[in-house]
């Protein structure tokens, strides 16, 4: 061996034989002395800090840990500091202390407990992902008696971190570790966690979990419900049967059995039973009663009518549909009139595969699925009809909108705007207003360029001429007032669309007249008279157009001559001369001694379509659905009825005009025949 090698070996042997030395509080000493010093320091700290205020105790333990440096006893000091900070509800400081312990002394006896406390501190600190990672990594290393609080904490961390699968796993662990009433509580939490799972995770967990997992029963129940929602009746039955067979006597099995009972009753259909699901209590009660009258007229003899109260509420509607389908065996249901209940009613009908004829106006109700039809006037249908008449029949291209800031006005204004632009027209101005507004002068002035006159070149030039001609200040001021009053409005639009109710139209129409907007489009003599009186040789009248909210006696009472020549649409007109409408109105009045509205008429038509489909041989719900989808040009009280691809009713609306201080229906030629100009003026003395 060479000399250098011998020296190195000797040095190593000497080093191995020397006791290890450490630094404590800045002093180098042997391990034995450091150990003795550390134990003494811990004993003093326990005695001194036990009497200190809590926050001082936490800071004191951190100071002790710093003094002990790298000695094993420092791990205990860091642990006590973390516990003290958690007690003070300072999870950030607690996490820092436990982190120091685990980083410096990963093999210390306190390491496992420190990791548990770190996970709890991270959860309290608002770091659920870190907490879940920490608690998950130590869970299998814990003694059985230590696992329950960690399982609960890990479940909470998973829920807050948006990891529902992990939440279910740990909730199941908590159920397994508890008994009695405590177990029942944990089962409820587990059920909630399962409810949050996406369908694919439910299916995957079902395959991954052991057969004795407490999560399997709620998972099977969730799978059964999801499959039923997806219209997989066989799959739903299979899952429910497995649950009742493997876990009898549990609450999950009882619910699965109830689902099986519902599924078995779902196939029981009575072709002579028709259901009606409408509000018969609450603020929509009158609507429900009107619908019942219309259905009775349309359905006729030979059927059993079963009525359920929806209360005008989503849950009430769903319950009514389920009872009609499962308990009564109804082959079809008519109803769902209130906007609040309509979507839920449609969803329930689709889940039950029950043909449902909705009488609601709310948008997209038929999107629920192929078993849902609508037999009611919609904003889209009105906008399409009035735009088609104005642009196709009258050749108009430019429009102004005045509409209330309520759902009715917003839906109609939006639908009309879309329809006009789709047909190549344009909206030249749009003004919204509060539904309870009573003064419309500023809105109209702004729409026709009379609110900010200083921005109009023609007005500015006339003011300059006036200043040159009139030197007297008083006369000039009076002349300016007259000029402001007589300056012509800028009507760069062919029509004004007002989708509002008669009350507000009674304010809007006079406001237009005050600002010299001429709307007498059907009275050429009146228009010519105004041209001569005002000197406005280029004057062109503007058409007033509206929607079914105008069809009210208040229109003539409030607006009078200011709505002369206006045209509006509705889904029903009791005074119509259409043969089918007249027959319905006369029969209805004879039976009930009052005139029907669009509710009774639409309900009548819905019931008539059901009857017609049954008379054509439909004896199952699917067959009835198929027959309804083929409905084309069936005469009804509200028009000749057809269903389009979206199962929305299509029909010719009623076009109404004001003529001679009375409302009359436009003739088919005036609506869609060859171009014939504006509606004919009233005869003298009419």
C-alpha positions as CSV (number, residue, x, y, z in Angstrom):
1,X,0.0,0.0,0.0
2,X,1.3,3.4,-0.9
3,X,2.0,6.0,1.8
4,X,-0.9,8.4,0.7
5,X,-3.4,5.6,0.8
6,X,-2.3,4.5,4.3
7,X,-2.7,8.1,5.5
8,X,-6.2,8.4,4.2
9,X,-7.2,5.1,5.7
10,X,-5.7,6.1,9.1
11,X,-7.6,9.4,8.9
12,X,-10.8,7.6,8.2
13,X,-10.3,5.2,11.1
14,X,-9.6,8.1,13.4
15,X,-12.7,10.0,12.2
16,X,-14.9,6.9,12.6
17,X,-13.7,6.5,16.1
18,X,-14.3,10.2,17.1
19,X,-17.7,11.1,18.6
20,X,-20.0,13.2,16.3
21,X,-20.2,16.9,17.2
22,X,-23.2,19.2,16.6
23,X,-23.9,22.9,17.0
24,X,-26.5,24.0,19.6
25,X,-27.3,27.7,20.0
26,X,-24.0,28.7,18.4
27,X,-21.9,26.2,20.4
28,X,-20.2,23.1,19.1
29,X,-20.6,20.0,21.3
30,X,-20.8,16.3,21.2
31,X,-24.1,14.5,20.4
32,X,-24.4,13.3,24.0
33,X,-24.0,16.8,25.4
34,X,-26.4,18.2,22.7
35,X,-28.9,15.5,23.7
36,X,-28.6,16.4,27.3
37,X,-28.8,20.1,26.6
38,X,-31.8,19.6,24.3
39,X,-33.8,17.6,26.9
40,X,-33.0,20.2,29.6
41,X,-34.2,23.0,27.2
42,X,-37.4,21.1,26.4
43,X,-38.1,20.5,30.1
44,X,-37.7,24.3,30.9
45,X,-39.8,25.2,27.9
46,X,-42.7,23.0,29.0
47,X,-42.6,24.5,32.5
48,X,-42.2,28.1,31.3
49,X,-44.5,28.1,28.3
50,X,-47.3,26.3,30.0
51,X,-47.9,29.5,32.0
52,X,-47.4,31.9,29.0
53,X,-50.3,33.4,27.0
54,X,-51.2,31.2,24.0
55,X,-49.6,33.4,21.3
56,X,-46.5,33.9,23.4
57,X,-46.3,30.1,23.9
58,X,-46.4,29.5,20.1
59,X,-43.6,32.1,19.6
60,X,-41.7,30.6,22.5
61,X,-41.7,27.1,21.0
62,X,-40.4,28.5,17.7
63,X,-37.6,30.2,19.6
64,X,-36.7,27.0,21.4
65,X,-36.7,25.1,18.1
66,X,-34.3,27.7,16.6
67,X,-32.0,27.4,19.6
68,X,-32.0,23.6,19.4
69,X,-30.9,23.8,15.8
70,X,-30.3,20.3,14.2
71,X,-30.7,18.3,17.4
72,X,-33.5,15.7,17.4
73,X,-35.2,17.6,20.3
74,X,-35.8,20.5,17.9
75,X,-38.4,18.3,16.1
76,X,-40.5,18.2,19.3
77,X,-40.2,22.0,19.6
78,X,-41.4,22.6,16.1
79,X,-44.3,20.2,16.7
80,X,-45.4,22.0,19.8
81,X,-45.1,25.3,18.0
82,X,-47.4,24.0,15.2
83,X,-49.9,22.7,17.7
84,X,-49.9,26.0,19.6
85,X,-50.5,28.0,16.3
86,X,-53.4,25.7,15.3
87,X,-54.9,26.4,18.7
88,X,-54.6,30.1,18.0
89,X,-56.4,29.6,14.7
90,X,-53.3,30.6,12.8
91,X,-53.1,27.8,10.2
92,X,-50.5,29.7,8.1
93,X,-48.0,29.7,11.1
94,X,-48.9,26.2,12.0
95,X,-48.3,25.0,8.4
96,X,-44.9,26.7,8.5
97,X,-43.9,25.0,11.8
98,X,-45.0,21.5,10.7
99,X,-43.2,22.1,7.4
100,X,-40.0,22.9,9.2
101,X,-40.2,19.7,11.2
102,X,-40.9,17.5,8.1
103,X,-38.1,19.2,6.1
104,X,-35.4,18.9,8.7
105,X,-36.4,15.8,10.5
106,X,-38.4,13.5,8.1
107,X,-37.6,10.4,10.2
108,X,-38.5,11.9,13.6
109,X,-41.0,10.1,15.8
110,X,-43.3,13.1,15.4
111,X,-43.2,13.1,11.6
112,X,-46.4,11.1,10.9
113,X,-48.4,13.2,13.4
114,X,-46.9,16.4,12.0
115,X,-47.9,15.4,8.5
116,X,-51.5,14.9,9.7
117,X,-51.5,18.2,11.5
118,X,-50.0,19.9,8.4
119,X,-52.8,18.5,6.2
120,X,-55.4,19.8,8.7
121,X,-53.7,23.2,8.8
122,X,-53.6,23.4,5.0
123,X,-57.3,22.8,4.9
124,X,-58.0,25.4,7.5
125,X,-55.7,27.8,5.6
126,X,-57.8,27.5,2.4
127,X,-55.4,25.2,0.5
128,X,-57.7,22.2,-0.2
129,X,-55.5,20.7,-3.0
130,X,-52.4,20.7,-0.8
131,X,-54.4,19.4,2.2
132,X,-55.8,16.5,0.1
133,X,-52.4,15.6,-1.2
134,X,-50.9,15.6,2.3
135,X,-53.7,13.6,4.0
136,X,-54.0,11.1,1.1
137,X,-50.2,10.3,1.3
138,X,-50.3,9.4,5.1
139,X,-53.8,7.8,5.3
140,X,-52.7,4.1,4.9
141,X,-49.9,4.6,7.4
142,X,-52.3,5.6,10.2
143,X,-53.5,3.2,12.9
144,X,-57.2,2.3,12.4
145,X,-58.3,4.3,15.4
146,X,-56.6,7.4,14.0
147,X,-58.2,7.3,10.5
148,X,-61.7,8.7,11.0
149,X,-60.9,12.4,11.5
150,X,-58.4,12.2,8.7
151,X,-60.9,10.6,6.3
152,X,-63.5,13.3,7.1
153,X,-60.9,16.1,6.6
154,X,-59.7,14.5,3.3
155,X,-63.3,14.3,2.1
156,X,-63.8,18.0,2.9
157,X,-60.6,18.9,1.1
158,X,-61.6,16.9,-2.0
159,X,-65.0,18.6,-2.1
160,X,-63.5,22.0,-1.9
161,X,-60.7,21.1,-4.4
162,X,-63.3,20.0,-6.9
163,X,-62.3,16.4,-6.9
164,X,-65.6,14.5,-6.4
165,X,-64.2,11.0,-6.9
166,X,-61.7,11.4,-4.0
167,X,-64.5,12.9,-1.9
168,X,-66.6,9.8,-2.5
169,X,-63.7,7.5,-1.6
170,X,-63.0,9.3,1.7
171,X,-66.7,9.7,2.6
172,X,-67.1,5.9,2.1
173,X,-64.1,5.4,4.5
174,X,-65.8,7.6,7.1
175,X,-69.0,5.5,6.8
176,X,-67.0,2.3,7.2
177,X,-65.3,3.6,10.4
178,X,-68.5,4.7,12.2
179,X,-71.6,3.1,13.7
180,X,-75.1,3.9,14.8
181,X,-76.5,7.5,14.4
182,X,-73.0,8.7,13.5
183,X,-72.9,6.2,10.6
184,X,-76.3,7.4,9.4
185,X,-75.0,11.0,9.3
186,X,-71.9,9.9,7.3
187,X,-74.1,8.0,4.9
188,X,-76.0,11.2,4.2
189,X,-72.8,13.0,3.4
190,X,-71.7,10.1,1.2
191,X,-75.0,10.3,-0.7
192,X,-74.5,14.0,-1.3
193,X,-70.9,13.3,-2.5
194,X,-72.2,10.7,-5.0
195,X,-74.8,13.1,-6.3
196,X,-72.0,15.5,-7.3
197,X,-70.3,12.9,-9.5
198,X,-70.5,13.1,-13.3
199,X,-72.0,10.1,-14.9
200,X,-68.7,8.7,-16.3
201,X,-67.1,8.9,-12.9
202,X,-70.0,7.1,-11.3
203,X,-69.6,4.2,-13.8
204,X,-65.8,4.1,-13.4
205,X,-66.0,4.1,-9.6
206,X,-68.6,1.3,-9.6
207,X,-66.0,-0.9,-11.3
208,X,-63.0,0.2,-9.2
209,X,-64.5,0.0,-5.7
210,X,-64.3,-3.2,-3.7
211,X,-67.6,-5.1,-3.3
212,X,-67.9,-4.2,0.4
213,X,-67.5,-0.4,-0.2
214,X,-70.3,1.7,1.4
215,X,-70.3,3.8,-1.7
216,X,-71.6,1.1,-4.0
217,X,-75.3,1.3,-3.0
218,X,-75.6,5.1,-3.7
219,X,-73.5,4.6,-6.8
220,X,-75.9,2.0,-8.2
221,X,-78.9,4.2,-7.3
222,X,-77.3,7.1,-9.1
223,X,-76.6,5.0,-12.2
224,X,-80.2,3.8,-12.2
225,X,-81.5,7.4,-12.1
226,X,-79.1,8.6,-14.7
227,X,-80.0,5.8,-17.1
228,X,-83.7,6.6,-16.7
229,X,-83.0,10.3,-17.3
230,X,-81.2,9.2,-20.5
231,X,-84.3,7.2,-21.5
232,X,-82.5,3.9,-21.0
233,X,-85.3,2.1,-19.2
234,X,-83.7,-1.4,-19.4
235,X,-80.4,-0.1,-18.0
236,X,-82.2,1.7,-15.2
237,X,-84.1,-1.5,-14.3
238,X,-80.9,-3.5,-14.3
239,X,-79.1,-1.2,-11.9
240,X,-82.1,-0.9,-9.6
241,X,-82.5,-4.7,-9.5
242,X,-78.8,-5.2,-8.7
243,X,-79.1,-2.7,-5.8
244,X,-82.2,-4.4,-4.3
245,X,-80.7,-7.8,-4.7
246,X,-77.2,-7.1,-3.2
247,X,-78.2,-4.6,-0.5
248,X,-81.7,-5.5,0.7
249,X,-83.0,-3.6,3.7
250,X,-81.0,-0.4,3.1
251,X,-82.5,3.0,2.4
252,X,-80.9,2.8,-1.1
253,X,-82.7,-0.5,-1.8
254,X,-86.0,1.0,-0.8
255,X,-85.5,3.9,-3.2
256,X,-84.4,1.6,-5.9
257,X,-87.6,-0.5,-5.4
258,X,-89.7,2.7,-5.7
259,X,-87.9,3.4,-9.0
260,X,-88.7,-0.1,-10.2
261,X,-92.3,0.4,-9.3
262,X,-92.4,3.6,-11.3
263,X,-90.8,2.0,-14.3
264,X,-93.3,-0.8,-14.2
265,X,-96.2,1.6,-14.0
266,X,-94.7,3.6,-16.9
267,X,-95.7,1.0,-19.4
268,X,-99.3,1.1,-18.3
269,X,-101.2,3.4,-20.6
270,X,-105.0,4.0,-20.9
271,X,-105.8,5.5,-24.4
272,X,-109.0,7.1,-23.1
273,X,-107.3,9.0,-20.3
274,X,-106.0,12.5,-21.1
275,X,-104.3,14.6,-18.4
276,X,-104.4,18.3,-17.7
277,X,-101.6,19.8,-15.6
278,X,-102.4,23.4,-14.8
279,X,-102.4,25.9,-11.8
280,X,-105.6,25.5,-9.8
281,X,-104.4,27.4,-6.9
282,X,-102.2,30.5,-6.5
283,X,-102.1,33.6,-8.7
284,X,-102.4,31.6,-11.9
285,X,-105.6,29.8,-10.9
286,X,-107.7,31.8,-13.4
287,X,-105.4,30.5,-16.2
288,X,-105.9,26.9,-15.2
289,X,-109.7,27.3,-15.1
290,X,-109.7,28.8,-18.5
291,X,-107.6,26.0,-19.9
292,X,-109.9,23.4,-18.4
293,X,-112.9,25.0,-20.2
294,X,-111.0,24.9,-23.5
295,X,-109.8,21.3,-23.1
296,X,-113.3,20.1,-22.4
297,X,-114.6,21.8,-25.6
298,X,-111.9,20.3,-27.7
299,X,-111.8,16.8,-26.3
300,X,-115.5,16.1,-26.4
301,X,-117.2,12.9,-25.2
302,X,-115.7,9.4,-24.8
303,X,-112.6,10.4,-22.7
304,X,-111.8,10.6,-19.0
305,X,-110.2,13.9,-18.2
306,X,-107.8,13.8,-15.2
307,X,-106.7,17.1,-13.7
308,X,-103.7,17.8,-11.5
309,X,-102.8,21.2,-9.8
310,X,-99.3,22.4,-10.6
311,X,-99.6,25.5,-8.4
312,X,-97.7,27.3,-11.1
313,X,-94.5,26.0,-9.6
314,X,-91.7,23.8,-11.1
315,X,-91.9,21.1,-8.5
316,X,-95.7,21.1,-8.6
317,X,-95.6,20.7,-12.4
318,X,-93.1,17.7,-12.2
319,X,-95.2,16.0,-9.6
320,X,-98.4,16.5,-11.6
321,X,-96.9,15.0,-14.7
322,X,-95.5,12.0,-12.8
323,X,-98.9,11.3,-11.2
324,X,-100.7,11.6,-14.5
325,X,-98.3,9.3,-16.2
326,X,-97.6,6.7,-13.5
327,X,-100.7,6.7,-11.3
328,X,-103.4,7.6,-13.9
329,X,-102.0,6.0,-17.0
330,X,-102.7,9.2,-19.1
331,X,-101.7,8.8,-22.8
332,X,-101.0,12.6,-23.1
333,X,-101.0,15.7,-21.0
334,X,-102.0,19.3,-21.8
335,X,-100.8,22.3,-19.7
336,X,-97.6,23.8,-18.3
337,X,-98.9,27.3,-18.9
338,X,-96.9,29.5,-16.4
339,X,-93.4,30.4,-17.5
340,X,-92.0,29.3,-14.1
341,X,-93.4,25.7,-14.4
342,X,-93.1,25.2,-18.2
343,X,-89.4,24.0,-18.5
344,X,-89.7,21.6,-15.6
345,X,-93.0,20.2,-16.9
346,X,-91.5,19.7,-20.3
347,X,-88.4,18.0,-18.8
348,X,-90.6,15.7,-16.7
349,X,-92.7,14.8,-19.7
350,X,-89.7,13.9,-21.7
351,X,-88.2,11.8,-19.0
352,X,-91.5,9.9,-18.7
353,X,-91.8,9.7,-22.5
354,X,-95.3,11.2,-22.2
355,X,-96.7,13.3,-25.0
356,X,-97.0,16.8,-23.6
357,X,-98.7,19.8,-25.3
358,X,-97.5,22.9,-23.6
359,X,-99.5,26.1,-23.5
360,X,-96.6,28.3,-22.3
361,X,-95.0,31.2,-24.1
362,X,-91.5,30.8,-22.6
363,X,-88.7,30.3,-25.1
364,X,-87.2,26.9,-26.1
365,X,-89.7,24.8,-24.1
366,X,-89.7,22.1,-26.9
367,X,-86.0,21.7,-26.6
368,X,-86.7,19.2,-23.8
369,X,-87.2,16.5,-26.4
370,X,-89.4,14.9,-29.0
371,X,-92.3,14.2,-26.6
372,X,-92.9,18.0,-26.0
373,X,-95.1,20.1,-28.4
374,X,-96.2,23.7,-28.0
375,X,-99.7,25.0,-29.0
376,X,-99.4,28.7,-27.9
377,X,-98.5,32.0,-29.5
378,X,-94.8,32.9,-29.1
379,X,-92.7,36.1,-29.4
380,X,-90.9,34.5,-32.4
381,X,-94.2,33.8,-34.2
382,X,-95.5,37.3,-33.7
383,X,-92.2,38.9,-34.8
384,X,-92.1,36.7,-37.9
385,X,-95.7,37.5,-38.8
386,X,-95.6,41.3,-38.5
387,X,-92.2,41.6,-40.1
388,X,-93.4,39.4,-43.0
389,X,-96.5,41.6,-43.5
390,X,-94.6,44.9,-43.2
391,X,-91.7,43.9,-45.4
392,X,-93.3,41.4,-47.8
393,X,-96.7,43.0,-48.2
394,X,-95.9,46.6,-47.7
395,X,-92.3,46.8,-48.9
396,X,-91.0,48.4,-45.8
397,X,-87.3,48.2,-45.0
398,X,-86.5,50.7,-42.2
399,X,-87.9,50.4,-38.7
400,X,-87.8,52.1,-35.3
401,X,-88.5,50.3,-32.0
402,X,-90.1,51.5,-28.8
403,X,-90.3,48.7,-26.2
404,X,-90.8,48.2,-22.5
405,X,-87.9,46.9,-20.4
406,X,-89.8,43.8,-19.3
407,X,-89.5,40.2,-20.6
408,X,-92.5,40.6,-22.9
409,X,-91.0,43.7,-24.6
410,X,-87.5,42.5,-24.6
411,X,-88.3,39.1,-26.2
412,X,-90.5,40.6,-28.9
413,X,-88.1,43.5,-29.7
414,X,-85.2,41.0,-30.0
415,X,-87.2,38.6,-32.1
416,X,-88.4,41.4,-34.4
417,X,-84.9,42.9,-34.8
418,X,-83.5,39.5,-35.8
419,X,-86.4,38.9,-38.2
420,X,-85.9,42.3,-39.9
421,X,-82.2,41.9,-40.3
422,X,-82.6,38.3,-41.6
423,X,-84.9,39.7,-44.3
424,X,-82.5,42.4,-45.3
425,X,-84.0,45.3,-43.4
426,X,-82.6,47.6,-40.8
427,X,-83.4,49.0,-37.4
428,X,-82.8,52.8,-37.6
429,X,-83.5,53.5,-33.9
430,X,-84.4,51.6,-30.7
431,X,-85.5,53.0,-27.4
432,X,-86.5,51.1,-24.2
433,X,-88.4,52.4,-21.3
434,X,-89.6,51.4,-17.8
435,X,-92.9,49.6,-17.9
436,X,-94.6,52.1,-15.6
437,X,-93.5,55.2,-17.6
438,X,-96.2,57.7,-18.4
439,X,-94.3,60.5,-20.2
440,X,-92.9,59.5,-23.6
441,X,-92.2,62.9,-25.1
442,X,-88.4,62.8,-24.5
443,X,-88.1,59.3,-26.0
444,X,-90.0,60.3,-29.1
445,X,-88.2,63.6,-29.5
446,X,-84.9,61.7,-29.3
447,X,-86.1,59.1,-31.9
448,X,-87.1,61.8,-34.4
449,X,-84.2,64.2,-33.9
450,X,-86.1,66.9,-31.9
451,X,-84.4,66.5,-28.6
452,X,-81.0,67.9,-29.5
453,X,-81.9,70.5,-32.1
454,X,-78.5,72.2,-32.0
455,X,-77.1,69.1,-33.7
456,X,-79.4,69.4,-36.7
457,X,-78.0,71.5,-39.6
458,X,-81.4,72.5,-40.9
459,X,-82.4,73.9,-37.5
460,X,-79.1,75.7,-37.1
461,X,-79.4,77.4,-40.5
462,X,-83.0,78.5,-39.8
463,X,-81.9,80.0,-36.4
464,X,-79.2,82.0,-38.3
465,X,-81.7,83.3,-40.7
466,X,-84.0,84.3,-37.9
467,X,-81.3,86.1,-36.1
468,X,-80.6,88.2,-39.2
469,X,-84.3,89.0,-39.8
470,X,-85.5,89.6,-36.3
471,X,-83.5,92.1,-34.1
472,X,-85.9,92.5,-31.2
473,X,-84.8,90.1,-28.4
474,X,-88.4,89.4,-27.3
475,X,-89.8,88.7,-30.7
476,X,-86.7,86.6,-31.6
477,X,-87.3,84.4,-28.5
478,X,-90.9,83.9,-29.4
479,X,-90.0,83.1,-33.0
480,X,-87.4,80.5,-31.8
481,X,-90.1,78.9,-29.7
482,X,-92.4,78.6,-32.7
483,X,-89.5,77.3,-34.8
484,X,-88.8,74.5,-32.3
485,X,-92.4,73.6,-32.3
486,X,-92.9,73.4,-36.0
487,X,-89.5,71.9,-37.1
488,X,-90.3,68.7,-38.9
489,X,-89.4,65.4,-37.3
490,X,-86.7,63.2,-39.0
491,X,-88.6,60.0,-39.8
492,X,-86.0,58.0,-41.6
493,X,-88.0,54.8,-40.9
494,X,-91.1,53.3,-42.5
495,X,-92.7,51.9,-39.3
496,X,-92.6,52.1,-35.5
497,X,-92.8,48.7,-33.7
498,X,-94.2,49.0,-30.2
499,X,-94.4,45.5,-28.5
500,X,-96.3,46.6,-25.4
501,X,-99.7,46.5,-23.8
502,X,-102.6,48.7,-24.6
503,X,-102.1,50.9,-21.6
504,X,-98.7,52.1,-22.6
505,X,-99.6,52.3,-26.3
506,X,-102.2,54.9,-25.1
507,X,-99.2,57.0,-24.1
508,X,-96.9,56.3,-27.0
509,X,-99.2,56.9,-29.9
510,X,-100.3,60.5,-28.8
511,X,-96.6,61.3,-28.1
512,X,-95.8,60.5,-31.7
513,X,-98.6,62.7,-32.9
514,X,-97.4,65.6,-30.7
515,X,-94.0,65.5,-32.4
516,X,-95.7,65.6,-35.8
517,X,-95.1,61.9,-36.7
518,X,-98.0,61.1,-39.0
519,X,-99.3,57.5,-38.6
520,X,-102.5,57.7,-40.6
521,X,-101.2,55.4,-43.3
522,X,-104.6,54.2,-44.4
523,X,-106.2,57.7,-44.8
524,X,-104.7,59.4,-47.9
525,X,-107.0,62.4,-47.5
526,X,-105.8,63.1,-44.0
527,X,-102.2,62.7,-45.1
528,X,-102.7,65.2,-48.0
529,X,-104.4,67.6,-45.7
530,X,-101.4,67.6,-43.3
531,X,-99.0,68.1,-46.2
532,X,-100.8,71.2,-47.3
533,X,-101.2,72.5,-43.7
534,X,-97.6,72.1,-42.7
535,X,-96.0,72.7,-46.1
536,X,-94.2,69.4,-45.8
537,X,-94.6,68.2,-49.4
538,X,-92.2,65.3,-48.8
539,X,-94.2,64.0,-45.8
540,X,-94.5,60.3,-45.6
541,X,-96.7,58.6,-43.0
542,X,-95.2,56.1,-40.6
543,X,-96.9,52.8,-40.0
544,X,-97.7,51.9,-36.3
545,X,-97.3,48.1,-35.8
546,X,-97.7,46.1,-32.6
547,X,-98.4,42.7,-31.0
548,X,-101.1,40.8,-29.1
549,X,-100.7,43.1,-26.1
550,X,-102.7,45.7,-28.2
551,X,-105.7,43.5,-28.5
552,X,-107.5,45.0,-25.5
553,X,-110.5,47.3,-25.1
554,X,-108.1,49.8,-23.4
555,X,-106.5,50.5,-26.8
556,X,-109.3,52.5,-28.2
557,X,-110.2,54.0,-24.8
558,X,-106.7,55.3,-24.2
559,X,-105.3,55.9,-27.7
560,X,-108.4,56.6,-29.7
561,X,-107.7,58.3,-33.1
562,X,-103.9,58.2,-32.5
563,X,-103.9,54.5,-33.4
564,X,-106.0,54.8,-36.5
565,X,-104.6,52.7,-39.2
566,X,-102.2,50.8,-36.8
567,X,-101.8,47.1,-37.5
568,X,-101.1,44.4,-34.9
569,X,-101.2,40.7,-34.6
570,X,-102.6,38.2,-32.2
571,X,-102.9,34.4,-31.9
572,X,-106.7,34.6,-31.5
573,X,-109.5,37.1,-32.3
574,X,-112.9,36.2,-30.9
575,X,-114.7,38.5,-33.5
576,X,-113.0,36.8,-36.4
577,X,-115.0,35.7,-39.4
578,X,-112.9,32.6,-40.0
579,X,-115.5,29.8,-40.1
580,X,-113.7,27.5,-37.6
581,X,-113.1,30.3,-35.2
582,X,-116.7,31.5,-35.4
583,X,-118.0,27.9,-34.7
584,X,-115.7,27.6,-31.7
585,X,-116.7,31.0,-30.3
586,X,-120.4,30.4,-30.7
587,X,-120.3,27.0,-29.1
588,X,-118.1,28.2,-26.3
589,X,-120.3,31.2,-25.5
590,X,-123.4,28.9,-25.6
591,X,-121.8,26.5,-23.1
592,X,-120.0,28.9,-20.7
593,X,-121.9,32.2,-21.3
594,X,-118.7,34.3,-21.9
595,X,-116.3,34.9,-24.7
596,X,-113.1,32.8,-25.0
597,X,-109.6,34.2,-24.9
598,X,-106.4,32.8,-26.4
599,X,-106.0,30.5,-23.5
600,X,-109.3,28.7,-24.0
601,X,-108.9,28.7,-27.7
602,X,-105.3,27.3,-27.6
603,X,-106.4,24.6,-25.0
604,X,-109.3,23.7,-27.3
605,X,-106.9,23.2,-30.2
606,X,-104.4,21.2,-28.2
607,X,-107.2,18.8,-27.0
608,X,-108.6,18.6,-30.5
609,X,-105.1,17.5,-31.8
610,X,-104.9,14.8,-29.2
611,X,-108.4,13.5,-30.0
612,X,-107.7,13.5,-33.7
613,X,-104.4,11.6,-33.2
614,X,-106.2,9.0,-31.1
615,X,-109.0,8.7,-33.7
616,X,-106.3,7.9,-36.3
617,X,-105.4,4.8,-34.3
618,X,-102.7,5.8,-31.8
619,X,-102.9,3.5,-28.8
620,X,-99.5,4.1,-27.2
621,X,-97.6,7.2,-26.1
622,X,-95.0,6.7,-28.8
623,X,-97.7,6.2,-31.5
624,X,-99.5,9.4,-30.3
625,X,-96.2,11.3,-30.4
626,X,-95.7,10.1,-34.0
627,X,-99.2,11.2,-35.0
628,X,-98.8,14.6,-33.4
629,X,-95.5,15.2,-35.2
630,X,-97.3,14.6,-38.5
631,X,-100.1,17.2,-37.9
632,X,-100.5,19.4,-41.0
633,X,-103.1,22.1,-41.7
634,X,-105.7,20.9,-39.1
635,X,-108.4,23.5,-38.8
636,X,-108.6,24.9,-35.3
637,X,-110.0,27.8,-33.3
638,X,-106.7,29.7,-33.6
639,X,-106.0,28.8,-37.2
640,X,-105.0,25.9,-39.4
641,X,-102.5,24.0,-37.2
642,X,-99.2,22.3,-38.2
643,X,-96.1,21.3,-36.2
644,X,-92.7,22.2,-37.6
645,X,-89.5,20.2,-37.0
646,X,-89.1,21.7,-33.5
647,X,-92.7,20.7,-32.7
648,X,-93.7,24.4,-32.5
649,X,-97.2,25.1,-33.8
650,X,-97.4,26.9,-37.1
651,X,-100.5,28.8,-38.2
652,X,-101.7,32.0,-39.8
653,X,-102.0,34.7,-37.1
654,X,-104.8,37.2,-36.9
655,X,-104.0,40.6,-38.3
656,X,-106.0,43.5,-36.8
657,X,-106.2,47.1,-37.6
658,X,-107.9,50.2,-36.2
659,X,-110.3,51.8,-38.6
660,X,-113.1,54.3,-37.8
661,X,-112.4,54.1,-34.1
662,X,-113.0,50.3,-34.2
663,X,-110.9,47.2,-34.5
664,X,-111.4,45.0,-37.6
665,X,-109.6,41.9,-38.9
666,X,-107.6,42.3,-42.1
667,X,-108.7,40.1,-44.9
668,X,-106.5,37.3,-46.3
669,X,-105.8,39.5,-49.4
670,X,-104.8,42.4,-47.2
671,X,-102.4,40.1,-45.3
672,X,-100.8,38.0,-48.0
673,X,-102.5,38.6,-51.3
674,X,-101.1,40.7,-54.2
675,X,-99.8,44.2,-53.2
676,X,-102.9,46.3,-52.6
677,X,-101.5,49.3,-50.7
678,X,-102.5,50.3,-47.2
679,X,-105.8,49.1,-45.6
680,X,-108.7,50.9,-47.2
681,X,-109.9,54.0,-45.2
682,X,-113.2,53.8,-43.4
683,X,-116.3,54.9,-45.3
684,X,-117.7,58.3,-44.3
685,X,-119.8,58.2,-41.1
686,X,-118.5,54.7,-40.1
